[in-house]
Amino acid sequence: MTARQETARIEALEAHCAHQDRALNELSDAVAAQWTRIDALTREVLRLREEIRGLSQTANPEKPPPHY
């Protein structure tokens, strides 16, 4: 292999590595954004669950009969 071929090969590998680094950073950013969204949605579900619990307790204050 000539020096010119080796240089071209190294440049191609460096370019490939740079593209891989960019893709990896983009994927990492996407995963971080998804986790942020998942955390927000989890908090919202928990809040709604508590709200529903509160509403169901105030809507039916009677205790069930003893045979329940």
N, C-alpha and C positions, 0 to 999 in steps of 0.2 A: 504494500500500500504506500502510495506516495505521501509526501508531507501535505500536499494540497488536499488529497482525499481525507487524510486524517483530520485536518483542520475543518473541512466541510462536515465530516461526521461529528466532530465535537460540537460545532455550531448547531447542527441539527438536534443533537441531544440536549444542548442547553436551551434551545427554543422549546423543545418538547417539555423539558422540566419546568420552564417558565409558565407554559400553558397549564401544566398539571397543578402548579402552585396556585395559579389564578382560579382554576376550577375548584380546588380544595377550599380556598378562602371563600368563594361564593357559596359552596355547600355548607361550610361552617356557619356563615352568616344566615343562611336559610334555616338551618336547624335551630340556631339561637332565637331567631324570630318566631319559629313555631313553638318553642318552649315558652317564650314570653306569652304567646297567645293561649297556649294550653293552660298556663298558670292563671291567666285572667279568667278564662272560661271555667276553670275549676272553682275559683273563688265565687264566681257568679252562680254556679250550680249550688254551692253550699249555702249562699245567701238566700237563694230562692227556696231551697229545701227548708231552711229555718222559717222563712216567711210563710210557707204552706203549712208547716207544723203549727205556727202561731194562729193562722186562720182556722185550721181544723179544730183547734182547742177552743177558740172563741165561738165558732159556729155551732158546736155540739157540746155544750157544757154539762149535759146530763151524763151521769155515770151509767155504764151498761148494767143490765140486770145481773144479779148474783150468779145466774147459771152460765154466764159467758166465760 
